[in-house]
C-alpha cells in the first residue's frame, strides 16, 4: 500500500514538473522608432532557458517554470530590459518589449552578410560596416549613385573605365573589379555586362546599411568574391511610416530627384523607391570631350512584405532601371556635330530584377530561408562604326537552414546559378553567346570556443558546368585579449569563371574581343589571407575616444584571365601560366571628442602580375593612399565634414606613370525635424587629370583614350534639400 502511495506521489511530481512549464511569446522593438530588433537575447534568471529574437523581432521562450520569474532582454547597443512576470500567465497575448539605446555602446551593430545574428564585434570574419547615418551623409554628396560611399573606405577604389561615359568598376586591395562580388540583399545583381555601369545606376536612398568583406568570401556566396564582396542591404518597413524626398542640383549640370516610402500595416508591409537622375553634357576643361556624359535614368524599386504568422514571412521585390547615356565630343552630344566633331559613345541599358525570399522559423533558433531571383539586363553600346548589343539573363535559387544557440551558430544550404548571355549583333569575331550553370552547396559554423576565442569555419563545393569542381574551404578566428584589444585572422579559397567582361574589354566596348573558348579557358583560382589588430579605448577621463585597426592582407590568383593580342587587330581572353598577387596593409584610426570625429586611413598596396617571368605592377593601382575626414556633428541639428584624399603615382598601361594628386571636399548640412538643406563642395581645389596630363592621343575625330587615373570633372558644387514627412 505504501509503495502505491509513493508511486502516485512520484507520478504527481513528474506531472507537475512536466506540465508546470510555460511558454512566453514576445516582440522586441526600439523604444524610439518602433522598429523590431533582430538578435535580442532573453534569459530567464535562475535557469538555463534562453531565446533569440528572429528577423521580425519575435521570440518564443519555452519551458518556463511556474512562479514569479525575471526575464532579462539584452542587445548590444541597447540598455538591458528586465520584465517580472508570474507564471502561468493570465493571457496568451504576445508581450511587447521596448528597448532604449545605450549611448555608450551604440557602436555595436548586428551584421547580415554572415547570415547569423551576431554583432559586428563578435563575428570572426572581418566586416566593415557603413551605417544608415553614413549613407544619409553620402547621399548629400552623391545622391545619384553609390561610388562615393564605397571609394572613401581604405583599400577600395572606383576605377573609371571610360573617359567619356564615366563607366566605373570597384577595386578592392588592388584587384580588378570583376573579382569583387556586389550583392543586393544577398542576391547577385551586378555581374557580367552590368559590372561596368552597376555602381553608377544604384541610388542609395533605400539602403539601410552596407557591409563589406575584404578578401576571399566565397563560402557563403559562391565564386567571384576573390577580392571581396559588397552587400547592399535595403530598408525594411516598420510600424512607423517613413516618407522621404531628396532633390539635388549640381554645378556639373546634374539633377537628382528621389522619393522613398516605407510602412507596415499588420500582416502587410511595403517599401518603395523612385529615383530620376539627369545630367547634361559637361566639359569643364575645354578638351572638347565630356567629363560627365549626358544621361537620363529612371529607377523604380517596389518591395512587398507579407507576414503570414510569427514564424513565416515572405518578401518580393522588383528592381527596375532604364538609362540612356551619351558621352563623347561635346559638340556632337549637344547636337552641333559635324564631320570633324563626330565621336561619341552611347550606352542604352535597362535592368529588371525580380527577387523573392521566404523565411520560416521552427523555434527560437532554427530558421529555413528559401529565395530566388531572376535578372534581365540589356545593354547596347554604340560608337562610330561599331555596335555591341546583347542581353544577360541570370537566375539564382537557394535554400538554407540556420541554427542559432547560445555558443554556436551554423548555416548550410544549396545554390543554383544560371547565367546566359545572348549577343544580338556581332562583328568579325563572331557571336560571343555563352551559358554558365553552377550548382553548389555550403556549410559554415561559428563557435564561441571560449570567452577569448570565436572560430568560424566554412566549406563550399561548386560544380561549374564546362569547367569542373571548385572546393572552397575558409577559416577565421577572433581573439579577444581584453582591455579593448582584439585580433582577427582568416583565409580562404575562391574562383572566377571566365567571361569576356573585364575592365580591359570594357574600355574597348568589347570591340574585336574573341569569344570565350571552353576547351582552352579555365577557372581562375585564388588563395587569400588577412590578419588585423584592433584596439579601442578612451583617453583623458573618457573625454576622447580612440580606435585603431591595422590590417595585413595577401591574395594569390593562379592562371588569371588576361586579354592578349590574337593578331589581325583581334584580342583573346587567355589564362596565363603565371599569377597575380596583391599584398599590403590598411591602417584606420578614429578619434572622437564631443561633437568632433576624426577618421584617418592609410593604404599600402603592392599588386603585381607575373606573366611569363616578366612581373609588373598592376595598372591604375596607387601604392600609397591616404584619406582624412574631420566631422562635426550635432545630432539632429548640424553636420559638417571636411575630407582629403592623397593618391600616389600609378603605373599606366602605355608604360608611363600617372602623377600623384590630392583632393579636398567640404560638406555642410543643416537639419530640422522634417527637412534639411545641404551643400557639398567636392574637389574644391579642382584637381583633374586634364590639368596635369592628357586623356587622349590622336584627333578629336578618331581619339585613342588613355587610362583615367584622376578625376575628370574637377570641382563640382551641389546643393539640395531632404524632406521627411
C-alpha positions as CSV (number, residue, x, y, z in Angstrom):
1,X,0.0,0.0,0.0
2,X,2.8,2.4,0.9
3,X,4.6,1.6,-2.3
4,X,1.4,2.5,-4.3
5,X,1.1,5.8,-2.4
6,X,4.8,6.7,-3.1
7,X,4.3,5.8,-6.8
8,X,1.3,8.1,-7.0
9,X,3.3,10.9,-5.4
10,X,6.1,10.3,-7.8
11,X,3.8,10.4,-10.8
12,X,2.1,13.6,-9.5
13,X,5.5,15.2,-9.0
14,X,6.5,14.2,-12.5
15,X,3.3,15.5,-13.9
16,X,3.7,18.8,-12.0
17,X,7.3,19.2,-13.4
18,X,6.0,18.3,-16.9
19,X,3.0,20.5,-17.1
20,X,4.2,23.4,-15.0
21,X,6.2,24.7,-17.9
22,X,5.1,27.8,-19.6
23,X,5.6,29.5,-23.0
24,X,6.1,33.2,-23.5
25,X,5.9,34.9,-26.9
26,X,7.5,38.4,-27.1
27,X,8.2,41.0,-29.8
28,X,11.2,43.2,-29.2
29,X,11.2,46.8,-30.5
30,X,13.1,50.1,-30.3
31,X,11.6,52.5,-27.8
32,X,12.0,55.5,-30.0
33,X,11.3,54.4,-33.6
34,X,9.3,51.3,-33.0
35,X,11.5,49.2,-35.4
36,X,11.8,45.5,-34.5
37,X,15.2,44.3,-33.2
38,X,17.0,41.2,-34.5
39,X,19.2,39.0,-32.4
40,X,18.0,40.2,-28.9
41,X,18.9,37.6,-26.3
42,X,16.4,36.7,-23.5
43,X,17.4,34.8,-20.3
44,X,15.1,33.5,-17.6
45,X,17.0,34.3,-14.4
46,X,17.8,31.3,-12.2
47,X,17.6,28.9,-15.2
48,X,19.4,27.9,-18.3
49,X,16.5,29.0,-20.5
50,X,17.4,31.4,-23.3
51,X,15.9,32.6,-26.6
52,X,16.9,34.9,-29.5
53,X,14.7,37.2,-31.5
54,X,14.3,36.4,-35.2
55,X,14.3,38.6,-38.3
56,X,11.0,40.2,-37.3
57,X,11.9,40.8,-33.6
58,X,9.8,37.9,-32.4
59,X,10.9,35.2,-30.0
60,X,9.3,32.2,-28.2
61,X,10.6,31.2,-24.7
62,X,9.6,27.7,-23.8
63,X,9.9,25.6,-20.6
64,X,9.4,28.5,-18.1
65,X,8.5,27.1,-14.6
66,X,5.6,28.3,-12.6
67,X,6.0,31.2,-10.2
68,X,7.4,34.7,-10.4
69,X,10.2,34.9,-12.9
70,X,12.6,37.7,-14.0
71,X,13.4,37.7,-17.7
72,X,16.2,39.9,-18.9
73,X,16.4,41.1,-22.5
74,X,19.9,42.0,-23.8
75,X,21.1,43.6,-27.0
76,X,24.4,45.2,-27.7
77,X,23.9,48.9,-28.2
78,X,20.8,49.0,-26.0
79,X,20.1,49.0,-22.3
80,X,19.1,45.7,-20.7
81,X,15.4,45.4,-20.0
82,X,14.1,43.1,-17.3
83,X,10.4,42.0,-17.1
84,X,9.0,40.4,-14.0
85,X,6.1,38.0,-14.7
86,X,4.1,35.5,-12.8
87,X,3.5,32.1,-14.5
88,X,1.2,30.8,-15.6
89,X,0.1,34.0,-17.3
90,X,-3.5,35.1,-17.3
91,X,-3.4,35.8,-21.0
92,X,-1.8,34.3,-24.1
93,X,-1.2,37.7,-25.6
94,X,2.3,38.5,-27.1
95,X,4.5,40.6,-24.7
96,X,5.9,43.7,-26.4
97,X,9.3,44.7,-25.0
98,X,10.7,48.1,-25.9
99,X,14.4,48.7,-25.5
100,X,16.3,52.0,-25.3
101,X,19.5,52.8,-27.0
102,X,22.6,52.8,-24.8
103,X,24.6,55.8,-25.9
104,X,27.9,54.3,-24.6
105,X,27.5,51.1,-26.6
106,X,25.7,52.3,-29.7
107,X,28.6,51.4,-32.0
108,X,27.7,47.7,-31.8
109,X,25.9,46.5,-34.9
110,X,24.3,43.3,-36.0
111,X,25.5,42.2,-39.4
112,X,23.5,40.3,-42.0
113,X,26.1,39.2,-44.6
114,X,27.3,36.3,-42.3
115,X,23.6,35.1,-42.2
116,X,23.6,35.0,-38.5
117,X,22.5,37.1,-35.5
118,X,25.9,38.1,-34.1
119,X,27.1,41.6,-33.7
120,X,29.9,43.0,-35.7
121,X,32.1,42.9,-32.6
122,X,31.6,39.2,-32.2
123,X,32.0,37.9,-35.8
124,X,35.3,36.2,-36.6
125,X,35.1,37.4,-40.2
126,X,36.4,41.0,-40.6
127,X,33.4,43.1,-41.8
128,X,33.4,46.8,-42.5
129,X,30.0,48.4,-41.8
130,X,28.5,51.6,-43.4
131,X,25.5,52.6,-41.3
132,X,22.3,54.4,-42.3
133,X,23.6,57.6,-40.9
134,X,26.7,57.5,-43.0
135,X,24.6,56.6,-46.1
136,X,22.5,59.6,-45.4
137,X,25.6,61.8,-45.3
138,X,26.9,60.4,-48.6
139,X,23.5,60.9,-50.2
140,X,24.1,64.6,-49.6
141,X,27.4,64.3,-51.5
142,X,26.4,61.9,-54.3
143,X,22.7,61.3,-54.4
144,X,22.6,59.5,-57.8
145,X,24.9,56.5,-57.2
146,X,27.0,54.6,-54.6
147,X,30.5,55.3,-56.0
148,X,31.4,57.7,-53.3
149,X,30.3,55.8,-50.3
150,X,32.5,52.8,-51.4
151,X,35.6,54.6,-52.6
152,X,36.1,56.5,-49.4
153,X,37.0,53.3,-47.5
154,X,40.6,52.3,-47.2
155,X,41.6,49.6,-49.6
156,X,38.7,50.3,-52.0
157,X,38.8,52.4,-55.2
158,X,36.4,53.0,-58.0
159,X,38.2,52.8,-61.3
160,X,36.8,54.7,-64.2
161,X,36.8,52.5,-67.3
162,X,35.6,55.1,-69.9
163,X,37.0,58.6,-70.3
164,X,33.8,60.0,-71.8
165,X,30.9,57.9,-70.5
166,X,32.0,57.6,-66.8
167,X,31.7,53.8,-66.7
168,X,33.4,52.5,-63.5
169,X,34.2,49.4,-61.5
170,X,35.0,48.9,-57.9
171,X,38.5,47.6,-56.9
172,X,39.4,46.1,-53.6
173,X,43.0,45.8,-52.5
174,X,44.4,46.4,-56.0
175,X,42.4,43.7,-57.8
176,X,40.2,44.3,-60.9
177,X,36.5,45.0,-60.4
178,X,35.5,41.6,-61.8
179,X,37.0,40.0,-58.6
180,X,34.5,41.8,-56.4
181,X,31.0,40.5,-55.9
182,X,28.3,43.1,-55.4
183,X,25.1,41.9,-53.8
184,X,21.7,43.5,-53.2
185,X,20.1,41.9,-50.1
186,X,22.3,38.8,-50.6
187,X,21.3,38.4,-54.3
188,X,23.8,38.7,-57.1
189,X,22.7,41.5,-59.3
190,X,25.6,43.4,-61.0
191,X,27.6,40.7,-62.8
192,X,28.6,40.3,-66.4
193,X,27.6,43.1,-68.8
194,X,26.2,45.1,-65.9
195,X,29.5,45.3,-64.0
196,X,30.8,48.4,-65.8
197,X,27.7,50.5,-65.0
198,X,26.2,48.9,-61.9
199,X,27.8,51.4,-59.5
200,X,26.5,54.3,-61.5
201,X,23.0,53.0,-61.6
202,X,22.3,52.4,-57.9
203,X,20.9,55.3,-55.8
204,X,21.5,55.0,-52.1
205,X,18.2,56.4,-50.7
206,X,16.6,52.9,-50.0
207,X,19.6,51.4,-48.4
208,X,19.6,50.6,-44.7
209,X,23.3,49.6,-44.4
210,X,26.3,48.4,-46.5
211,X,28.5,45.5,-45.4
212,X,32.0,44.9,-46.9
213,X,34.2,41.9,-46.6
214,X,37.7,42.2,-48.0
215,X,39.5,39.1,-49.1
216,X,38.0,35.8,-50.3
217,X,34.3,35.5,-49.3
218,X,33.2,32.6,-51.5
219,X,32.0,30.2,-48.8
220,X,28.5,31.7,-48.4
221,X,28.1,33.5,-51.7
222,X,30.0,31.5,-54.3
223,X,32.6,32.3,-56.9
224,X,33.6,35.8,-57.9
225,X,34.3,37.1,-54.4
226,X,38.0,36.8,-54.7
227,X,38.9,40.3,-53.7
228,X,35.8,40.6,-51.5
229,X,32.1,41.3,-51.6
230,X,29.8,44.3,-51.0
231,X,26.3,43.6,-49.7
232,X,23.8,46.5,-50.2
233,X,21.1,45.9,-47.6
234,X,17.7,47.6,-48.2
235,X,15.5,49.2,-45.6
236,X,12.5,47.2,-44.2
237,X,9.2,48.6,-43.2
238,X,8.4,49.4,-39.5
239,X,5.1,50.4,-37.9
240,X,6.1,54.0,-38.1
241,X,5.7,55.4,-41.6
242,X,8.9,56.7,-43.4
243,X,8.3,59.1,-46.3
244,X,11.3,61.0,-47.6
245,X,12.2,63.1,-50.6
246,X,15.6,64.3,-51.9
247,X,16.1,67.0,-54.5
248,X,19.7,67.9,-55.6
249,X,21.3,70.1,-58.3
250,X,25.0,70.3,-59.3
251,X,27.3,72.8,-61.0
252,X,28.2,69.9,-63.3
253,X,24.8,70.3,-64.9
254,X,23.2,67.4,-62.9
255,X,19.7,66.9,-61.3
256,X,18.7,64.2,-58.9
257,X,15.2,63.6,-57.5
258,X,14.3,60.6,-55.3
259,X,11.4,59.5,-53.1
260,X,11.2,56.7,-50.6
261,X,8.2,55.3,-48.8
262,X,8.1,52.6,-46.1
263,X,5.4,51.3,-43.7
264,X,3.9,48.1,-42.2
265,X,0.2,47.5,-41.9
266,X,-0.2,44.5,-39.7
267,X,0.5,41.4,-41.9
268,X,1.5,43.5,-44.9
269,X,4.3,45.9,-45.4
270,X,6.0,47.8,-48.3
271,X,8.9,49.9,-49.3
272,X,9.1,51.8,-52.5
273,X,11.9,53.8,-54.1
274,X,11.6,56.1,-57.1
275,X,14.6,58.0,-58.5
276,X,15.2,60.2,-61.5
277,X,18.7,61.2,-62.4
278,X,19.6,63.6,-65.2
279,X,22.8,65.2,-66.4
280,X,23.6,67.4,-69.3
281,X,26.9,67.1,-71.1
282,X,29.7,68.8,-69.1
283,X,33.2,69.7,-70.1
284,X,34.9,71.9,-67.5
285,X,38.4,71.6,-69.1
286,X,37.6,72.5,-72.7
287,X,39.2,69.4,-74.0
288,X,36.2,69.0,-76.3
289,X,35.1,65.8,-74.7
290,X,32.6,65.1,-72.0
291,X,33.9,64.8,-68.4
292,X,30.4,63.9,-67.4
293,X,28.2,62.4,-70.1
294,X,24.6,63.3,-70.9
295,X,22.2,60.8,-69.3
296,X,18.7,60.1,-68.2
297,X,18.0,57.4,-65.7
298,X,14.7,56.2,-64.1
299,X,14.8,53.7,-61.2
300,X,11.8,52.1,-59.5
301,X,12.2,49.6,-56.7
302,X,9.0,48.4,-55.0
303,X,9.1,45.7,-52.4
304,X,6.2,43.8,-50.7
305,X,6.4,42.1,-47.3
306,X,3.9,39.5,-46.2
307,X,3.8,38.4,-42.6
308,X,1.8,35.2,-42.6
309,X,2.5,34.4,-39.0
310,X,5.0,34.9,-36.3
311,X,7.0,32.1,-37.8
312,X,6.6,32.7,-41.6
313,X,7.1,35.7,-43.8
314,X,7.7,36.4,-47.5
315,X,9.1,39.4,-49.3
316,X,9.0,40.0,-53.0
317,X,10.9,42.9,-54.7
318,X,11.2,44.3,-58.2
319,X,14.3,46.4,-59.1
320,X,13.9,48.1,-62.5
321,X,16.0,50.7,-64.2
322,X,16.2,52.4,-67.6
323,X,19.1,54.6,-68.7
324,X,20.3,56.4,-71.9
325,X,23.9,57.7,-71.6
326,X,25.9,59.5,-74.3
327,X,29.4,60.8,-74.0
328,X,32.0,62.0,-76.5
329,X,32.7,65.1,-78.5
330,X,30.8,67.9,-76.6
331,X,29.6,69.4,-79.8
332,X,28.2,66.2,-81.1
333,X,26.5,65.4,-77.8
334,X,24.9,68.8,-77.6
335,X,23.6,68.4,-81.2
336,X,26.2,70.5,-83.0
337,X,28.3,67.8,-84.5
338,X,29.9,67.8,-88.0
339,X,32.3,65.6,-89.9
340,X,35.1,66.6,-87.5
341,X,33.2,66.6,-84.2
342,X,31.6,63.2,-84.7
343,X,33.0,60.9,-82.0
344,X,30.6,59.5,-79.4
345,X,29.9,56.6,-77.1
346,X,26.3,55.8,-76.4
347,X,25.1,53.3,-73.7
348,X,21.4,52.2,-73.7
349,X,20.7,50.0,-70.7
350,X,17.8,48.5,-68.8
351,X,17.7,46.2,-65.8
352,X,14.8,44.2,-64.4
353,X,15.3,42.0,-61.4
354,X,12.6,40.1,-59.5
355,X,13.6,38.7,-56.1
356,X,11.7,36.7,-53.5
357,X,12.7,35.3,-50.1
358,X,10.6,33.1,-47.8
359,X,11.6,32.6,-44.2
360,X,10.2,30.1,-41.8
361,X,11.2,29.8,-38.1
362,X,10.8,26.4,-36.4
363,X,11.7,27.7,-33.0
364,X,13.8,30.3,-31.1
365,X,16.9,29.4,-33.0
366,X,16.1,27.4,-36.2
367,X,15.1,29.0,-39.5
368,X,14.7,28.0,-43.1
369,X,15.2,30.5,-45.9
370,X,14.3,29.8,-49.5
371,X,15.0,32.6,-52.0
372,X,15.2,33.0,-55.8
373,X,15.8,35.8,-58.3
374,X,15.8,36.4,-62.0
375,X,17.6,39.4,-63.6
376,X,17.3,40.6,-67.2
377,X,19.9,43.2,-68.3
378,X,20.0,44.6,-71.7
379,X,22.9,46.8,-72.9
380,X,23.7,48.4,-76.2
381,X,26.9,50.3,-76.8
382,X,27.3,52.3,-79.9
383,X,30.5,54.1,-81.2
384,X,31.2,55.3,-84.7
385,X,31.4,52.2,-87.0
386,X,30.6,49.6,-84.2
387,X,27.8,48.4,-82.0
388,X,27.8,46.0,-79.1
389,X,24.3,44.8,-78.4
390,X,23.4,41.9,-76.0
391,X,21.4,40.9,-73.1
392,X,22.1,38.9,-69.9
393,X,19.5,36.6,-68.3
394,X,20.7,35.3,-64.9
395,X,18.8,33.3,-62.3
396,X,19.7,32.4,-58.7
397,X,18.0,30.0,-56.3
398,X,19.0,29.0,-52.8
399,X,17.7,27.0,-49.8
400,X,19.5,27.3,-46.5
401,X,18.9,26.2,-42.9
402,X,20.4,28.0,-39.9
403,X,20.6,27.1,-36.3
404,X,21.4,29.6,-33.5
405,X,22.3,28.6,-30.0
406,X,23.9,30.5,-27.2
407,X,27.5,29.5,-28.1
408,X,27.1,28.0,-31.6
409,X,25.6,29.2,-34.9
410,X,25.7,27.3,-38.1
411,X,24.1,27.6,-41.6
412,X,24.0,25.1,-44.5
413,X,22.5,25.4,-47.9
414,X,22.3,24.6,-51.6
415,X,22.5,27.0,-54.6
416,X,21.9,27.1,-58.3
417,X,23.0,29.9,-60.6
418,X,22.4,30.2,-64.4
419,X,24.0,33.0,-66.5
420,X,23.1,33.3,-70.2
421,X,24.4,36.0,-72.4
422,X,23.0,36.5,-75.9
423,X,24.6,38.9,-78.4
424,X,22.2,40.4,-80.9
425,X,24.9,41.9,-83.2
426,X,28.4,40.8,-84.0
427,X,31.5,41.8,-85.9
428,X,34.4,39.8,-87.3
429,X,34.9,38.0,-84.0
430,X,31.5,36.2,-84.3
431,X,28.8,36.0,-81.7
432,X,30.0,35.7,-78.1
433,X,27.0,33.9,-76.6
434,X,27.6,31.8,-73.6
435,X,25.7,29.9,-70.9
436,X,27.1,29.1,-67.5
437,X,25.4,27.0,-64.8
438,X,26.8,26.5,-61.3
439,X,25.4,24.1,-58.7
440,X,26.8,24.2,-55.2
441,X,26.4,23.6,-51.5
442,X,27.9,25.2,-48.5
443,X,28.1,24.9,-44.7
444,X,29.5,27.4,-42.2
445,X,29.8,27.1,-38.4
446,X,30.5,29.9,-35.9
447,X,31.6,28.7,-32.4
448,X,32.2,30.6,-29.2
449,X,35.0,28.3,-28.2
450,X,36.0,30.4,-25.1
451,X,35.4,33.8,-23.7
452,X,38.5,35.0,-25.6
453,X,38.1,32.9,-28.8
454,X,35.5,32.7,-31.5
455,X,36.1,30.4,-34.5
456,X,34.3,30.4,-37.9
457,X,34.8,27.5,-40.4
458,X,33.2,27.0,-43.7
459,X,33.3,24.9,-46.8
460,X,31.7,25.3,-50.2
461,X,31.7,22.9,-53.2
462,X,30.6,24.2,-56.6
463,X,30.3,22.3,-59.8
464,X,30.8,24.8,-62.7
465,X,29.4,23.2,-65.9
466,X,32.2,23.0,-68.6
467,X,34.9,23.8,-66.0
468,X,34.6,21.3,-63.2
469,X,34.6,21.4,-59.4
470,X,35.7,24.2,-57.1
471,X,36.2,23.3,-53.5
472,X,36.5,26.3,-51.2
473,X,37.4,26.0,-47.6
474,X,37.5,29.0,-45.3
475,X,38.7,29.6,-41.7
476,X,38.6,32.7,-39.4
477,X,39.2,33.3,-35.8
478,X,38.6,36.2,-33.4
479,X,40.8,36.6,-30.4
480,X,39.7,38.9,-27.5
481,X,42.6,39.9,-25.3
482,X,40.5,42.2,-23.1
483,X,41.1,45.8,-22.4
484,X,39.8,46.8,-25.8
485,X,42.3,44.7,-27.7
486,X,41.2,42.1,-30.2
487,X,42.5,40.4,-33.4
488,X,41.1,38.6,-36.3
489,X,42.9,36.2,-38.7
490,X,41.3,34.4,-41.6
491,X,41.8,33.0,-45.1
492,X,40.1,31.1,-47.8
493,X,39.9,30.0,-51.4
494,X,37.9,31.5,-54.3
495,X,37.4,31.1,-58.0
496,X,36.1,33.0,-61.1
497,X,34.6,31.6,-64.2
498,X,35.8,33.1,-67.5
499,X,33.8,35.7,-69.4
500,X,34.7,38.5,-71.8
501,X,33.5,41.1,-69.3
502,X,36.6,42.7,-67.8
503,X,37.9,46.2,-67.2
504,X,40.2,45.9,-70.2
505,X,37.4,44.8,-72.6
506,X,35.0,47.4,-71.2
507,X,37.5,50.2,-72.2
508,X,37.3,48.8,-75.8
509,X,33.5,48.4,-75.8
510,X,34.2,44.7,-76.4
511,X,35.3,45.5,-79.9
512,X,37.4,42.8,-81.6
513,X,37.3,40.6,-78.5
514,X,37.0,37.0,-79.4
515,X,34.6,34.6,-77.6
516,X,35.5,32.6,-74.6
517,X,36.7,29.1,-75.5
518,X,35.6,26.4,-73.0
519,X,38.3,24.0,-74.5
520,X,41.2,26.3,-73.6
521,X,39.9,28.7,-70.9
522,X,39.6,27.5,-67.3
523,X,38.7,28.7,-63.8
524,X,40.8,31.4,-62.1
525,X,41.5,30.1,-58.6
526,X,42.6,32.2,-55.6
527,X,44.0,31.8,-52.2
528,X,44.0,34.6,-49.7
529,X,44.5,35.6,-46.1
530,X,44.3,38.6,-43.8
531,X,45.1,39.5,-40.2
532,X,44.1,42.5,-38.3
533,X,44.7,44.0,-34.8
534,X,42.0,46.2,-33.3
535,X,42.3,48.4,-30.2
536,X,39.6,50.6,-28.7
537,X,39.9,52.8,-25.6
538,X,39.1,56.2,-24.1
539,X,41.6,58.9,-23.0
540,X,41.7,61.8,-20.7
541,X,38.9,60.7,-18.4
542,X,36.7,59.4,-21.2
543,X,36.8,62.8,-22.9
544,X,38.4,61.4,-26.0
545,X,37.6,58.1,-27.8
546,X,40.3,56.3,-29.7
547,X,40.3,53.3,-32.0
548,X,42.9,51.9,-34.3
549,X,42.7,48.9,-36.7
550,X,45.7,47.6,-38.5
551,X,45.1,45.1,-41.4
552,X,47.6,43.0,-43.3
553,X,46.3,41.2,-46.5
554,X,47.5,38.9,-49.2
555,X,45.8,37.3,-52.2
556,X,47.2,35.0,-54.9
557,X,45.3,34.3,-58.2
558,X,46.5,31.3,-60.2
559,X,46.2,31.3,-64.0
560,X,44.4,34.7,-64.2
561,X,42.4,35.5,-67.3
562,X,44.0,38.4,-69.2
563,X,43.4,40.0,-72.6
564,X,46.0,39.1,-75.2
565,X,46.6,40.1,-78.8
566,X,45.5,37.4,-81.3
567,X,46.8,39.2,-84.4
568,X,45.0,41.0,-87.1
569,X,43.6,43.5,-84.6
570,X,41.8,40.8,-82.6
571,X,42.1,40.1,-78.9
572,X,41.6,36.8,-77.0
573,X,41.0,36.1,-73.3
574,X,43.7,33.8,-72.1
575,X,44.6,32.1,-68.8
576,X,48.3,32.9,-68.5
577,X,50.7,30.5,-67.0
578,X,51.7,32.9,-64.2
579,X,49.8,34.5,-61.4
580,X,48.6,37.8,-59.8
581,X,49.4,38.6,-56.2
582,X,48.5,41.6,-54.1
583,X,49.7,42.3,-50.6
584,X,49.6,45.3,-48.4
585,X,48.3,47.0,-45.3
586,X,45.4,49.1,-44.2
587,X,45.5,51.4,-41.2
588,X,42.4,53.1,-39.8
589,X,42.4,55.5,-36.9
590,X,39.3,57.1,-35.3
591,X,39.4,59.9,-32.7
592,X,36.3,61.4,-31.1
593,X,35.9,64.5,-28.9
594,X,32.5,65.7,-28.0
595,X,30.9,66.6,-31.4
596,X,34.1,66.1,-33.4
597,X,35.2,62.9,-35.1
598,X,38.5,62.5,-37.0
599,X,39.0,59.5,-39.3
600,X,42.5,58.8,-40.7
601,X,43.3,56.0,-43.2
602,X,46.4,54.8,-45.0
603,X,46.5,52.0,-47.6
604,X,49.7,50.4,-49.0
605,X,49.1,48.1,-52.0
606,X,51.7,46.1,-53.9
607,X,49.7,44.4,-56.7
608,X,51.7,42.6,-59.4
609,X,51.0,40.4,-62.4
610,X,53.6,37.7,-63.1
611,X,53.3,36.8,-66.8
612,X,56.0,34.7,-68.4
613,X,58.7,35.7,-65.9
614,X,58.0,39.4,-66.6
615,X,56.3,40.7,-63.4
616,X,54.9,44.2,-63.5
617,X,52.8,46.3,-61.1
618,X,49.1,46.2,-61.8
619,X,48.0,49.2,-63.8
620,X,46.0,52.0,-62.2
621,X,46.8,50.9,-58.7
622,X,48.4,53.6,-56.4
623,X,50.9,52.0,-53.9
624,X,50.0,54.7,-51.3
625,X,46.7,56.3,-50.5
626,X,45.9,58.5,-47.5
627,X,42.4,59.7,-46.5
628,X,41.5,62.1,-43.7
629,X,37.9,63.1,-42.7
630,X,37.0,65.5,-40.0
631,X,33.3,65.5,-39.0
632,X,31.5,68.0,-36.7
633,X,28.0,66.6,-35.9
634,X,25.4,67.9,-33.5
635,X,22.6,65.3,-33.5
636,X,19.5,66.4,-35.5
637,X,21.0,69.9,-35.9
638,X,24.3,70.2,-37.8
639,X,26.6,68.0,-39.9
640,X,29.8,69.4,-41.3
641,X,32.6,67.4,-42.9
642,X,36.0,68.2,-44.3
643,X,37.8,65.5,-46.2
644,X,41.0,65.0,-48.2
645,X,42.5,62.1,-50.2
646,X,46.0,61.6,-51.5
647,X,46.9,59.2,-54.3
648,X,50.5,58.3,-55.2
649,X,51.8,57.6,-58.7
650,X,50.1,54.8,-60.7
651,X,51.6,52.7,-63.4
652,X,49.7,53.1,-66.7
653,X,49.2,50.5,-69.5
654,X,51.0,52.7,-72.0
655,X,54.3,52.4,-70.0
656,X,54.0,55.8,-68.4
657,X,53.2,56.8,-64.8
658,X,50.3,58.9,-63.6
659,X,51.1,61.9,-61.5
660,X,50.3,61.9,-57.7
661,X,47.5,64.2,-56.6
662,X,45.4,65.3,-53.6
663,X,41.7,66.2,-53.4
664,X,39.7,68.1,-50.8
665,X,36.0,68.3,-50.2
666,X,33.6,70.1,-47.8
667,X,30.0,69.2,-46.9
668,X,27.6,71.2,-44.8
669,X,24.1,70.1,-43.8
670,X,21.6,72.0,-41.5
671,X,19.0,69.6,-40.0
672,X,15.5,70.3,-38.8
673,X,12.8,67.9,-37.7
674,X,11.1,67.5,-41.0
675,X,13.7,68.7,-43.5
676,X,17.3,69.6,-44.0
677,X,19.3,71.6,-46.5
678,X,22.8,70.6,-47.7
679,X,25.7,71.9,-49.8
680,X,28.7,70.0,-50.9
681,X,32.0,71.4,-52.4
682,X,33.5,68.3,-54.0
683,X,37.2,68.5,-55.1
684,X,37.2,72.3,-54.4
685,X,40.9,72.5,-55.3
686,X,39.8,71.4,-58.8
687,X,42.3,68.5,-59.2
688,X,41.6,66.8,-62.5
689,X,43.7,64.8,-64.9
690,X,43.4,67.3,-67.7
691,X,45.2,69.9,-65.5
692,X,48.5,67.9,-65.4
693,X,48.1,65.2,-68.0
694,X,46.4,64.3,-71.3
695,X,43.4,61.9,-71.7
696,X,43.7,61.0,-75.4
697,X,46.0,60.7,-78.3
698,X,45.2,61.2,-82.0
699,X,42.5,63.5,-83.3
700,X,39.1,64.6,-82.0
701,X,37.5,62.6,-84.9
702,X,39.4,59.4,-84.1
703,X,40.7,59.7,-80.5
704,X,42.6,57.0,-78.6
705,X,41.8,57.4,-75.0
706,X,44.5,56.9,-72.3
707,X,44.0,55.4,-68.8
708,X,41.9,57.5,-66.5
709,X,43.6,57.7,-63.1
710,X,42.4,61.0,-61.7
711,X,39.0,62.8,-61.7
712,X,37.9,64.5,-65.0
713,X,35.0,66.7,-63.7
714,X,37.2,68.7,-61.3
715,X,35.4,70.9,-58.8
716,X,31.7,70.3,-58.6
717,X,29.3,72.1,-56.3
718,X,26.0,70.5,-55.4
719,X,23.2,71.6,-53.1
720,X,19.7,70.3,-52.3
721,X,17.0,69.6,-49.7
722,X,15.8,66.5,-47.9
723,X,12.2,66.2,-46.7
724,X,11.0,63.7,-44.1
725,X,7.2,63.6,-43.8
